[in-house]
């Protein structure tokens, strides 16, 4: 972490105005019109933190942001270029050309002045990769007409790609018209350019600028995911160490508010922040939050830093794990949570919250290595939905929570204590099922034949149980279609018609398998009971409206069935059922 946060006076940092927060909720033309309606749009825009300015540009759109670029400061321009024009440690020449063209269109005079004083290396590298430049010194030189163009009869430029011609010529015309001597010096300097060295130096300067906003080098940024024990938050008022340049020395500077736009109002974190009445403390937390969001981006897919959806997701991740820590330590007490925010850096609180998810991941990893299903060579999909997806998310880096099949995103960050507890509950159910299946396996010491890839555990339970109901030898071996029809006829004997509830057999199904867990610990017994109840409910819903005569193979998702008799018989199973 870098820098010690100190507030010297209320004039040093001015809190973001509510109007700015409301402004950021708009989009497109409404957002741009609202800015242009300000009494002094230029002053308003230049007071915006670079983070908020960038967010506004993305909300308005690249095609319509020229009026905003015209009003922006050079620092805001640089921040935009730093995020938009790099692909990891390499410049994206196409993005550089398009954004420099927009800046040129927005304000040619200021663009030329900035480029000659600060952007010359970037522009030289761009032209070196995008065009061929020939200096004509005498009449004996070869014919340079045709694909080449010239602005002064000395420098002839041929874009490598024809589609870049208009943009390159437009930039060069602006530079030549504003300062022809500087223009010629820039092109003369191309002969001595060493592209790899220039790009490396630009990358180093870019990283230094972004570090001031919390975008630390990956090796430093990834430490944000180092879990901390909750005991660290019981220390009395530790020093507030914050990442990056989180205290503005510029008179009248605003605090970034765009990151906080993605914090759900129903979170304890949001309530705790609203309970802090001191504007300076609120500013400190907003600054920390913005820096922490940028650090999360730097520790992840930094190449996606210009993607607004990725930016928003990073902000939600920070808020989610802050909320987990506050809920675990303060319950629903908003006042206690506010005290915790005031007395500890957000980075520390985040790492504590993230630690709860990592602790669950460690538990899952330890169990999985020794689990029965892994010894049988099966993957997480063996458990079907939602258990298989839950394991996939929990074992990911960073750990994620399965959000349900029809959710916009299948996985999301843990955002509450309930999320952690629900995942632990589901993990306990899988662990209990794994134990009971290991006991039911015909060959516990060896490898159990689990049929074709993609088959889930359900047939190991239902085939065995159906055979018991039919007074046959207990086995997960395939059933015949006649067995399946006779089974449904038996378990539906007390139902007059659809929907077939099969209520009497729910208790039998659960109790039959619970007998094998008599020596399980009480928590494991409860987890197994809950898992079996869910499995039965899903089984009942699958078949409650289907007559025995209409059972087609698409309905055999829970079972392993032989569809043919004789030597040509084949097993049949379908995609995994959802529990």
WOSULMO-V243458 format. One record per residue. N is the residue number from 0. RES is the residue in three letters. OMEGA is omega in whole degrees, -180 to 180 (* if undefined). BURIAL is b if it has 24 or more other ideal C-beta (glycine too) atoms within 12 Angstrom, else e. D_CENTER is the distance of its C-alpha to the mean C-alpha in Angstrom with 1 decimal. Layout:
n={N/N}
res={RES/RES}
omega={OMEGA/OMEGA}
burial={BURIAL/BURIAL}
d_center={D_CENTER/D_CENTER}
//
This chain:
n={0/1/2/3/4/5/6/7/8/9/10/11/12/13/14/15/16/17/18/19/20/21/22/23/24/25/26/27/28/29/30/31/32/33/34/35/36/37/38/39/40/41/42/43/44/45/46/47/48/49/50/51/52/53/54/55/56/57/58/59/60/61/62/63/64/65/66/67/68/69/70/71/72/73/74/75/76/77/78/79/80/81/82/83/84/85/86/87/88/89/90/91/92/93/94/95/96/97/98/99/100/101/102/103/104/105/106/107/108/109/110/111/112/113/114/115/116/117/118/119/120/121/122/123/124/125/126/127/128/129/130/131/132/133/134/135/136/137/138/139/140/141/142/143/144/145/146/147/148/149/150/151/152/153/154/155/156/157/158/159/160/161/162/163/164/165/166/167/168/169/170/171/172/173/174/175/176/177/178/179/180/181/182/183/184/185/186/187/188/189/190/191/192/193/194/195/196/197/198/199/200/201/202/203/204/205/206/207/208/209/210/211/212/213/214/215/216/217/218/219/220/221/222/223/224/225/226/227/228/229/230/231/232/233/234/235/236/237/238/239/240/241/242/243/244/245/246/247/248/249/250/251/252/253/254/255/256/257/258/259/260/261/262/263/264/265/266/267/268/269/270/271/272/273/274/275/276/277/278/279/280/281/282/283/284/285/286/287/288/289/290/291/292/293/294/295/296/297/298/299/300/301/302/303/304/305/306/307/308/309/310/311/312/313/314/315/316/317/318/319/320/321/322/323/324/325/326/327/328/329/330/331/332/333/334/335/336/337/338/339/340/341/342/343/344/345/346/347/348/349/350/351/352/353/354/355/356/357/358/359/360/361/362/363/364/365/366/367/368/369/370/371/372/373/374/375/376/377/378/379/380/381/382/383/384/385/386/387/388/389/390/391/392/393/394/395/396/397/398/399/400/401/402/403/404/405/406/407/408/409/410/411/412/413/414/415/416/417/418/419/420/421/422/423/424/425/426/427/428/429/430/431/432/433/434/435/436/437/438/439/440/441/442/443/444/445/446/447/448/449/450/451/452/453/454/455/456/457/458/459/460/461/462/463/464/465/466/467/468/469/470/471/472/473/474/475/476/477/478/479/480/481/482/483/484/485/486/487/488/489/490/491/492/493/494/495/496/497/498/499/500/501/502/503/504/505/506/507/508/509/510/511/512/513/514/515/516/517/518/519/520/521/522/523/524/525/526/527/528/529/530/531/532/533/534/535/536/537/538/539/540/541/542/543/544/545/546/547/548/549/550/551/552/553/554/555/556/557/558/559/560/561/562/563/564/565/566/567/568/569/570/571/572/573/574/575/576/577/578}
res={UNK/UNK/UNK/UNK/UNK/UNK/UNK/UNK/UNK/UNK/UNK/UNK/UNK/UNK/UNK/UNK/UNK/UNK/UNK/UNK/UNK/UNK/UNK/UNK/UNK/UNK/UNK/UNK/UNK/UNK/UNK/UNK/UNK/UNK/UNK/UNK/UNK/UNK/UNK/UNK/UNK/UNK/UNK/UNK/UNK/UNK/UNK/UNK/UNK/UNK/UNK/UNK/UNK/UNK/UNK/UNK/UNK/UNK/UNK/UNK/UNK/UNK/UNK/UNK/UNK/UNK/UNK/UNK/UNK/UNK/UNK/UNK/UNK/UNK/UNK/UNK/UNK/UNK/UNK/UNK/UNK/UNK/UNK/UNK/UNK/UNK/UNK/UNK/UNK/UNK/UNK/UNK/UNK/UNK/UNK/UNK/UNK/UNK/UNK/UNK/UNK/UNK/UNK/UNK/UNK/UNK/UNK/UNK/UNK/UNK/UNK/UNK/UNK/UNK/UNK/UNK/UNK/UNK/UNK/UNK/UNK/UNK/UNK/UNK/UNK/UNK/UNK/UNK/UNK/UNK/UNK/UNK/UNK/UNK/UNK/UNK/UNK/UNK/UNK/UNK/UNK/UNK/UNK/UNK/UNK/UNK/UNK/UNK/UNK/UNK/UNK/UNK/UNK/UNK/UNK/UNK/UNK/UNK/UNK/UNK/UNK/UNK/UNK/UNK/UNK/UNK/UNK/UNK/UNK/UNK/UNK/UNK/UNK/UNK/UNK/UNK/UNK/UNK/UNK/UNK/UNK/UNK/UNK/UNK/UNK/UNK/UNK/UNK/UNK/UNK/UNK/UNK/UNK/UNK/UNK/UNK/UNK/UNK/UNK/UNK/UNK/UNK/UNK/UNK/UNK/UNK/UNK/UNK/UNK/UNK/UNK/UNK/UNK/UNK/UNK/UNK/UNK/UNK/UNK/UNK/UNK/UNK/UNK/UNK/UNK/UNK/UNK/UNK/UNK/UNK/UNK/UNK/UNK/UNK/UNK/UNK/UNK/UNK/UNK/UNK/UNK/UNK/UNK/UNK/UNK/UNK/UNK/UNK/UNK/UNK/UNK/UNK/UNK/UNK/UNK/UNK/UNK/UNK/UNK/UNK/UNK/UNK/UNK/UNK/UNK/UNK/UNK/UNK/UNK/UNK/UNK/UNK/UNK/UNK/UNK/UNK/UNK/UNK/UNK/UNK/UNK/UNK/UNK/UNK/UNK/UNK/UNK/UNK/UNK/UNK/UNK/UNK/UNK/UNK/UNK/UNK/UNK/UNK/UNK/UNK/UNK/UNK/UNK/UNK/UNK/UNK/UNK/UNK/UNK/UNK/UNK/UNK/UNK/UNK/UNK/UNK/UNK/UNK/UNK/UNK/UNK/UNK/UNK/UNK/UNK/UNK/UNK/UNK/UNK/UNK/UNK/UNK/UNK/UNK/UNK/UNK/UNK/UNK/UNK/UNK/UNK/UNK/UNK/UNK/UNK/UNK/UNK/UNK/UNK/UNK/UNK/UNK/UNK/UNK/UNK/UNK/UNK/UNK/UNK/UNK/UNK/UNK/UNK/UNK/UNK/UNK/UNK/UNK/UNK/UNK/UNK/UNK/UNK/UNK/UNK/UNK/UNK/UNK/UNK/UNK/UNK/UNK/UNK/UNK/UNK/UNK/UNK/UNK/UNK/UNK/UNK/UNK/UNK/UNK/UNK/UNK/UNK/UNK/UNK/UNK/UNK/UNK/UNK/UNK/UNK/UNK/UNK/UNK/UNK/UNK/UNK/UNK/UNK/UNK/UNK/UNK/UNK/UNK/UNK/UNK/UNK/UNK/UNK/UNK/UNK/UNK/UNK/UNK/UNK/UNK/UNK/UNK/UNK/UNK/UNK/UNK/UNK/UNK/UNK/UNK/UNK/UNK/UNK/UNK/UNK/UNK/UNK/UNK/UNK/UNK/UNK/UNK/UNK/UNK/UNK/UNK/UNK/UNK/UNK/UNK/UNK/UNK/UNK/UNK/UNK/UNK/UNK/UNK/UNK/UNK/UNK/UNK/UNK/UNK/UNK/UNK/UNK/UNK/UNK/UNK/UNK/UNK/UNK/UNK/UNK/UNK/UNK/UNK/UNK/UNK/UNK/UNK/UNK/UNK/UNK/UNK/UNK/UNK/UNK/UNK/UNK/UNK/UNK/UNK/UNK/UNK/UNK/UNK/UNK/UNK/UNK/UNK/UNK/UNK/UNK/UNK/UNK/UNK/UNK/UNK/UNK/UNK/UNK/UNK/UNK/UNK/UNK/UNK/UNK/UNK/UNK/UNK/UNK/UNK/UNK/UNK/UNK/UNK/UNK/UNK/UNK/UNK/UNK/UNK/UNK/UNK/UNK/UNK/UNK/UNK/UNK/UNK/UNK/UNK/UNK/UNK/UNK/UNK/UNK/UNK/UNK/UNK/UNK/UNK/UNK/UNK/UNK/UNK/UNK/UNK/UNK/UNK/UNK/UNK/UNK/UNK/UNK/UNK/UNK}
omega={-175/169/175/-176/178/175/-176/180/-180/-180/-179/-178/180/-178/177/-179/175/-180/179/179/179/180/-176/177/179/178/174/-175/179/179/-180/180/-180/178/-178/178/177/180/176/-175/-177/178/-179/-177/-176/175/-179/171/-179/-180/-179/177/180/-180/179/178/-179/179/180/-180/-176/-176/-173/-171/-177/178/179/177/179/-178/-169/176/178/177/177/174/-177/179/179/179/-180/-179/-170/-167/-179/172/-171/-178/180/176/174/-172/-180/179/178/-178/-178/-179/175/178/178/179/178/179/-177/-177/-174/-177/-179/178/-180/180/179/-175/-180/-175/-173/-173/-175/-179/179/-179/179/179/179/-178/179/-178/-174/-174/172/-180/-180/178/-178/-177/-177/-178/-177/-179/-180/179/-178/178/178/-175/-179/169/179/178/-176/-180/180/-179/180/-174/176/176/180/177/-177/-178/178/-172/-176/-178/-179/180/179/179/-178/178/178/-178/-179/-178/-177/180/-173/179/178/177/180/179/179/-178/175/-177/-179/-178/-178/-176/172/-169/-176/-180/-180/-180/178/179/177/180/179/178/179/179/178/178/-177/178/178/179/179/178/-178/172/-174/-177/178/-175/-175/177/177/-179/176/-175/176/176/179/-179/-178/-179/177/176/-176/172/176/177/-176/178/-176/179/171/180/-174/174/-177/176/-179/180/176/-179/178/177/178/177/-178/178/-177/178/-174/178/-180/-178/-179/-179/175/178/179/179/-179/179/-180/-179/180/-175/-178/-179/-179/177/176/179/180/-178/178/178/178/-178/179/179/180/176/179/178/176/179/-179/180/-178/-179/-176/178/-180/-175/180/180/-174/178/178/176/-180/180/178/178/179/178/178/-179/-177/-176/170/-178/178/-179/-178/180/-178/-176/-173/-177/177/-177/-179/-179/178/178/178/178/180/178/-177/-171/-178/175/179/179/179/-179/178/-177/175/179/178/180/179/178/180/178/178/178/178/178/180/180/180/-180/-174/-179/-178/-172/179/-175/176/177/177/177/-177/177/-178/-179/176/-176/178/-179/7/-173/179/178/178/179/178/-179/-176/-178/178/177/-6/-178/-180/179/177/-171/-178/-170/-174/179/178/174/-177/-177/177/179/173/-175/-178/175/179/177/179/-178/179/179/178/179/180/177/178/179/179/179/-180/178/179/-180/-177/177/177/-180/-178/-177/-179/-178/-173/-175/-177/-177/-179/179/-175/172/-170/176/180/179/180/-175/-168/-177/178/176/-169/178/179/-176/179/178/178/179/-179/179/175/179/-179/-177/174/-179/-177/174/172/175/178/177/-177/-180/180/178/-178/177/-179/-174/179/-172/179/178/-178/-179/-179/-3/-179/-175/179/-171/-177/-174/175/-180/-179/180/-177/-176/180/-179/178/178/179/-179/-176/-179/176/174/-178/179/179/176/179/179/179/179/180/180/180/177/178/179/180/180/179/177/-179/-179/-179/-170/-170/-178/-177/177/-179/-177/-178/-179/177/-175/177/179/-174/-174/-178/-168/171/-169/174/-175/-179/176/175/-175/-179/-175/179/173/176/170/-179/-178/-173/177/177/-179/*}
burial={b/b/b/e/b/e/b/e/e/e/e/b/b/b/b/b/e/e/e/b/b/e/b/b/e/e/e/e/e/e/b/b/e/b/b/e/e/e/e/e/e/e/e/b/b/b/b/b/b/b/b/b/b/b/b/b/b/b/b/b/e/b/e/b/b/b/b/b/b/b/b/b/b/b/b/b/b/b/b/b/b/b/b/b/b/b/e/e/e/e/b/b/b/e/b/b/b/b/b/b/b/b/b/b/b/b/b/b/e/b/b/b/e/b/b/b/e/e/b/b/b/b/b/b/b/b/b/b/b/b/b/e/b/b/e/e/e/e/e/e/e/e/e/e/e/e/e/b/b/b/b/e/e/e/b/b/b/b/b/e/e/e/e/b/e/e/b/b/b/b/b/b/b/b/b/b/e/b/e/e/e/b/b/e/e/b/b/e/b/b/e/e/b/e/e/e/e/b/b/e/e/b/b/e/e/b/b/e/b/b/b/b/b/b/b/b/b/b/e/e/b/e/e/b/b/e/b/b/e/b/e/b/b/e/e/e/e/e/e/b/e/b/b/b/b/b/b/b/e/e/e/e/b/b/b/b/b/b/b/b/b/b/b/e/e/e/b/b/b/b/b/b/b/e/b/b/e/e/e/b/b/b/b/b/b/b/b/b/b/b/b/b/b/b/b/b/b/b/b/b/e/b/e/e/b/b/e/b/e/b/b/b/b/b/b/b/b/b/b/b/b/b/b/b/b/b/b/b/b/b/e/e/e/b/e/e/b/b/e/b/b/b/b/b/b/b/b/b/b/b/b/b/b/b/b/b/b/b/b/b/b/e/b/b/e/e/b/b/e/e/b/b/b/b/e/b/e/b/b/b/e/b/b/b/b/b/b/b/b/b/b/b/b/b/b/b/e/b/b/b/b/b/e/e/e/e/e/e/e/e/b/b/b/b/b/b/b/e/b/b/e/b/b/b/b/b/b/b/b/b/b/b/b/b/b/b/b/b/b/b/b/e/e/e/e/e/e/b/e/b/b/e/e/e/b/b/b/b/b/b/b/b/b/b/b/b/b/b/b/b/e/e/e/e/b/b/b/b/b/b/b/e/b/b/b/e/b/b/e/b/b/b/e/e/e/e/e/e/e/b/e/b/e/e/b/b/e/e/b/b/e/b/b/b/e/b/b/e/e/b/e/e/e/b/b/e/b/b/b/b/b/b/e/b/b/b/e/b/b/b/e/b/b/b/e/b/e/e/e/e/b/e/e/e/b/b/b/b/b/b/b/b/b/e/e/e/e/e/e/e/b/b/b/b/e/b/b/b/b}
d_center={22.9/25.1/27.6/29.3/28.6/32.0/33.0/36.5/37.2/35.9/36.6/34.2/31.0/31.1/28.6/26.6/28.8/27.9/28.8/25.9/23.4/25.1/25.2/21.4/21.3/23.4/22.5/24.5/28.2/28.4/26.3/28.4/31.6/30.8/30.5/33.6/35.5/35.2/38.6/37.4/34.2/34.3/34.6/31.9/29.3/30.3/29.8/26.2/23.8/22.2/18.7/20.1/22.2/19.3/17.5/20.8/21.4/18.3/19.3/22.8/22.0/23.3/26.5/27.5/26.6/29.9/31.5/28.7/28.9/32.6/32.2/29.7/30.6/30.5/27.9/25.6/26.4/25.6/22.2/21.4/22.8/21.0/17.5/18.7/21.1/19.7/18.2/17.5/21.1/22.8/23.8/23.1/26.7/26.1/23.6/26.0/28.9/27.3/26.2/29.5/31.3/29.7/30.7/34.1/34.5/33.4/35.9/38.0/40.1/37.3/35.2/38.2/38.9/35.3/35.3/38.7/37.9/34.2/32.8/35.6/33.9/30.9/33.3/35.6/32.8/31.8/35.5/36.1/33.5/34.1/37.9/41.3/43.4/47.2/49.7/53.1/55.9/59.0/60.5/60.6/56.9/55.6/55.0/51.6/51.8/49.7/46.0/46.4/46.5/47.9/48.1/51.0/52.8/51.7/48.0/47.2/43.6/42.4/38.7/37.5/35.9/37.9/34.9/34.3/38.0/37.7/34.8/36.4/39.8/38.6/37.1/40.2/42.6/40.9/41.3/44.8/45.9/44.7/46.0/47.7/48.6/45.0/43.9/46.5/45.6/41.9/43.0/45.6/43.0/41.1/43.8/42.9/39.1/37.4/34.0/32.2/33.5/32.6/29.0/28.6/30.2/28.0/24.9/26.3/27.2/23.8/22.1/24.7/24.1/20.4/21.0/22.9/19.8/17.9/16.5/18.2/18.9/16.5/19.2/19.4/15.8/14.7/17.3/15.0/14.0/17.7/18.6/21.6/24.3/24.7/28.2/27.1/26.6/30.2/31.6/33.4/31.9/30.6/30.4/27.5/25.9/23.1/21.0/22.2/24.6/24.0/27.6/29.0/32.6/33.1/35.2/33.6/30.0/27.4/24.5/21.0/20.0/17.2/14.4/16.3/16.3/13.0/14.6/16.1/19.9/20.4/18.8/21.3/19.6/20.5/23.9/24.6/23.8/26.2/28.8/29.0/32.0/32.4/30.9/30.6/28.6/26.3/26.0/25.3/22.4/20.9/21.4/19.8/16.8/16.3/17.0/14.6/11.6/12.9/13.4/9.8/9.2/12.4/11.5/8.7/8.9/11.5/12.8/10.2/11.4/13.6/11.2/11.3/8.6/6.1/8.5/8.5/5.1/6.1/9.3/8.7/7.5/10.7/12.7/11.8/13.1/15.9/16.9/17.1/19.4/21.5/22.0/23.0/25.4/26.7/26.5/26.7/28.8/27.3/30.1/29.4/25.7/26.8/29.2/26.4/24.3/27.5/28.6/25.5/22.9/19.4/18.3/20.6/19.6/15.9/17.0/19.3/16.7/14.4/17.7/18.3/15.4/16.5/20.0/19.3/17.7/20.8/23.0/21.5/21.9/25.4/26.4/25.0/27.0/30.2/29.5/32.1/29.8/28.4/32.1/32.8/30.3/27.9/24.1/21.8/22.6/26.1/25.1/24.1/22.0/20.4/21.4/20.3/16.7/16.7/17.7/15.2/12.3/14.3/15.2/11.9/10.8/9.4/10.9/9.4/11.8/13.2/13.4/16.5/17.5/17.9/14.7/12.8/9.8/11.4/9.0/7.6/8.0/11.7/13.1/16.8/19.6/20.2/16.9/17.9/21.4/20.7/18.7/21.7/24.1/22.7/22.7/26.3/27.3/26.2/28.0/31.1/31.1/30.9/33.9/36.0/35.3/36.4/39.6/40.2/39.8/43.2/42.7/40.7/41.5/40.6/38.2/38.0/38.3/35.2/36.1/34.0/30.4/28.1/30.5/29.2/31.1/32.7/35.8/36.6/37.0/38.5/40.8/42.3/42.6/44.1/46.7/47.6/48.1/50.3/52.3/51.2/50.3/46.8/44.6/41.3/43.3/43.1/44.8/47.1/46.7/49.8/48.3/45.3/47.6/49.9/47.1/45.8/49.4/49.9/46.8/47.5/51.1/50.8/48.8/51.0/48.4/44.8/42.5/43.4/42.0/43.6/43.4/46.0/44.1/40.8/42.6/44.2/41.0/39.3/42.4/43.2/40.1/40.1/43.5/41.9/39.8/42.7/42.2/38.4/37.4/37.2/33.4/33.1/35.8/34.0/30.7/32.8/34.6/31.5/30.1/33.4/33.7/30.4/31.5/34.8/33.5/31.4/34.5/36.7/34.5/34.4/38.2/39.7/40.7/41.7/45.4/46.4/48.0/44.8/42.6/41.1/39.0/35.8/36.4/36.7/33.1/34.2/37.2/38.7/41.7/44.4/45.0/48.2/51.2/53.0/52.0/49.6/47.5/43.7/41.0/38.6/35.2/32.5/28.7/27.3/28.0/25.5/26.5}
//
